[in-house]
Each structure stands twice: as structure tokens, then as C-alpha cells.
């Protein structure tokens, strides 16, 4: 526990931006490719996957960054005011302001959707992608599957209670405007212009984001170097000891592969 407390206190830094809220982050100096962890919806940089990757990069001497999106964790701004577009800009801010040279993005759930956007926007900076339970387009797809009456009610109320097992309320409250804005960021309805190596890890017992989404991503990206790794008993969080080991090994293999390519 002492270690954990030390880690949480371990200097969080803030990226200040003239026109946007400050972003909280933790950066480890080291060699390239650097690794950047993108958390999921309503998650933060202190999750188990983020800290396991940090320990791994530290032992290997590679650069590593974990951070909180606007309105999440220790970053500035309000969650209610956030959009997929704003979070996408957060990822690009981190990439542009805090990194030099090639990076491997590791995106969990919503972070997996955002990492695809970052790779499309900054192809020259992204060496490889690792998705864990990638939730590409998921909020929009889920909304559109609701009965039309329910969609209308949500539009009138202006709020959608998106069901989840990950908090006490058993829902995340999302604004209707959030869904409308998210539609502009859907990637699965056409080829995805990403050509770097991609590894997609997904649990087949994921009750939040169906593993078929990882298959769709694999199908849509232009990259030929794509592996989908399905864990038969894996759940959404993928934070069992064996899951974490798989994630770390996947990143390790990519680092080796990139070194060989270089």
C-alpha cells in the first residue's frame, strides 16, 4: 500500500494550454519508442494497466506517459462539458507538447477509439497501436440501437443514462449533445487510414464492449500488420494478472519488432 500511496503522490505534472483546461499527466523519461497510455471512459491515469505499463517501461528504460483527459481525474474542466472531439484534442496536445520521436499508443476502451484518431491525425509520430477492448464508435452504435421512442426521450430530456456495472449508480450520465458530437468521430463506416502495426486485445466475456468491434477495426484499417488477440474468459477491464501480463508482453514484442524494422 505504501508504494501505491507514493505512486499516487509521485509528482503529477500539468500541461497548461492557453485555450483549454490543464491536463494532468505523469511522464517517465527514457528512450524511444515512447509509450502513451490512453484510459477509458470515466477512468483515470492511476488504473492498473497504466501503472503496470509504467513499471515495465521504467524497467526497460523507455519513455512513458499516462494522463487524464479534460474533466477526468486530476485534469481541469468539467466532465459534463466534454466531447469526443475535445478528448481527441487532449491526446494530440499530449503527443505534440510532451513527446519527441515515435510513440506506441495503448488505448483502453474509449482510449482505443481516441488512439485511432490520433494515429490518423499524426501518422508520422505513431509507431504502433495497442488496443484493449477498443470501443470504436461504441457509444454512437449503442445509442442508435435503442428504440426510436427511447432515442426521442433522450433527445427531449437532453440526457442519456448509459448503463454500466462499473459504478454504484450503474449508469454514466451522458448529454444528448455528447452523442450528436460523437457521431462526427465514427471510424468504422469506411476504411481507416492507419498503416502502422496494430495489436488488438479483447475479452470474449466483455459485457460492455463486444469483442466483434476489435474485429471490425482490424478489418477496416489499411495496415497489413494487425493481430487480434481474444481472451476467452477476459472481461472488459482486462486487469487480471494474466491480462496485464499479456498487455505488457504485447508492448514488449512491438518494441522488439520496431527495433528490428529500424
N, C-alpha and C positions, 0 to 999 in steps of 0.2 A: 504493500500500500504506500509506504514511504516513497518508493520510486515513482509511483503513479502521481502522487501529490507534487513531487519535484518536477515531474514532466509537465504537469498542467501549469505549474508556475513558471516553468522554463520559458524565459523571455518570449512573449508573444510580441511580434512587431506589427506596425501598421503601415500600410501603403496609403499615403494620402493622395487624393485626386481632386483637382480643382472643382470639378463639376459633379462629383458623385461621392457617396458615403465612403468613409475609410474602410479598407479591407484588412482584417486581422489575418496574420499568417505566421508560419514558423518555417525558417529556412536553414538548411544544413548546407554548408559549403562543401564542395567536392568536385570530382571530375565529371565530365560528360560521358554518355548522355545523362542529363539530369532526369529525375523522376518527379512528376507532379501528381498529387492525389486530389481528385475531384469528388467531394462527398455527395450523398444522395439528398432527396427532399427532406427538409426538417432535420437534417443530420448536421454534424459539425466536424472540425478537424481533429477532434480527440477520440474518434472511433477506433475500434481495434484494428481495422485494416490499415488505416492511416499510420498508426503508431508502429505496427508490425513492419510496414514498408520503410518507415523512417529508421528503425533499428537495423534493418537489412542494408539499406543504403549506407548507413553510418559504418557498418562493419566492412563494407566493400569500398568505402571512400568515394562514393558517388554523391553528387548534389541531390538534394531532395527538398521539395516544398509541399506543405499542406496548408490549407487556408479555409476561411469561412466566407461563403457568399454574402452579399448585402442582405441585411435583415436576418441573418442566421448567426448562431454562436456569438463570438465577440466582435463581429463586424458592425459598422454603423448602419443606419437605415432601419426601416420597418418591414417586416415580412409581408404585411398586407399590401405594401406598395410595390412589391417585387413582380417581375415578369420573367419569362424565359429569356427574352431579349436582354434584360438588364443583367441577368446572371451570365449570359453568354459574354457580355462586355466585361464582367468581372474576370472571367477566365482569360480573356485577351489582355486585360490590364496586367494580370499576374505574369503572363507569358512575355509581354512587351517590356514591362518595367523591371522584372526581377530575374530574368534568365538570359543567358548568352549561349548560343550554340544549340545543338539538337536536344530535344526533350522526349521522354516517354510519358504519355498521359495515361493515368489509371483512373477510370471513371466508374463510380458505383451508382447503379440505378439512374436517377436523373443526371448524375455526373457523367454517365455513359453517353447520354443524349448530348450533353454540352460538349463532351470531348470530341464528338463527331463534328460539331460546328466549329470548334477551334481548329481541327485538322483541315477543314475546308477553307477557313479564313487565313491560316498561317502554315501552308504546306511546307514552306522552307524550314520551319522550326520544329516540326513534329517528325521524330524518327520512327515512332511506333505507338500503337494504341493497345491498351488492355482494358476490356470492359468486364465489369462484374454485374450480372443481372441488368444489362443495358435496357433502359426504359425509353428507347427512342419513340417519340410521338405518343407514348402510352396514355398520358392524361387526356389528350385530344381524342384518341381512339376510344378510350373508355367512355368519355362523355358522349361521343356520337353513337355509341351502342345503347344508350339509355332510351327508353320510350320517349317519343316526341313530346308527350304531355309533361313528362319529368323535365326534359330539356327546357320547355317553356316556363315551367315553375321556377327553375333555377335562374333563368333569364330575368323573370319578374322580381324574384327575391334579390337577385344580384349576388347570390352566394351558393356555392356547391359544397356539401359536406361529403368529401371524398373518403370512402371507408378505408380504415387501416386497423391493423392489430398492434401497431407499434406505439400507441399512446393510450392514456386512460379514457379519453373521450371516445376512442375508436373511430375517429374521423379527423381529417385535416380540413380546415376551412379554407376553401379557395374562392376567390372572387370570379364571377362570371367573366369579367373583363380579362382575367388571367387566362382563361380558356380561349377566348377570342384571340388574344395576342399570341398565345402558344401555337395557334393554327399556322401562323406565319413561319414557324420554325420546324414544321414537319419535314422529315427527310426520306421517309420510306416510300413515297409515291413516285420516285424517279431514281435513276442511277445516282449514287453518291460519289462525287469526285474526290475520292481518297485513294492513294496508291501505296501508302506505307504498309509495313507488316501489321497485322491486326490479330489479337487473341481475344476471344470472347468466352468468358466463363459463365455458366448459368446453372442454377439448381433446378432439377426437374420437379421438386416439391415446392417451388416458388409460388406462393398463393397471391403475391402482389403483382408481379410482372411475369407474364407467361414466357417460358424459355423459347417459344417459337419466334419471339421478337429478335433474339440473337441470330436465329437462322435467317430472318428477313434482312437483317443488317449485313450478314455475310454474303447474302445473295446480291444485295444492291451495291455494295462498294465495288469500285473498279479494281482495287488491289487483288492480286492473284495469291498473295501470301496471307491467307486467312485460315485460322484454325478455330473451330468452335469446340469447347470442352464442356460436356454436360455431366453434371454430378447427379447421379440417380436420386440420392437422398438429400441433396443440397436444398436449403431453404433460401428465402430472399436475402437475408443478411449475409449469408456465406461467411459467418465468423466463427465457426467451429475451428478447432485447432488444425484439423486436416485441410479445411478450406483455405485457411490463412497460409498454410504450407504450400498449397497448390498455387496460390496467388504469387507468393514470393518466388517459387521455382519458375513460374511463367515469366516473371520480370527478369529473373536471373538468366534464363535461356535467351531472352530477347537481347539483353546486354551483350552476351557472348556472340550472338548472331550478328549484331550491329558492328561489333569489333572486327569480326571476320570480313564483313562486307566492306568496312572502311579500309 
